[in-house]
């Protein structure tokens, strides 16, 4: 049995890019970007889409 996937206005997703050391961040607005550093990933996610 698979757990239901969360949805909503403030759901962020982080995917490991198979075969690499990179992470793909997906903002609740649909924007995506890849990162090597988790701290940079979270800074981008939490600031996006406002770019604070």
Secondary structure, 3 states (H helix, E strand, C coil): CCCCCCCCCCCCEEEECCCCCCEEEECCCCCEEEECCHHHHHHHHHHCCCCC
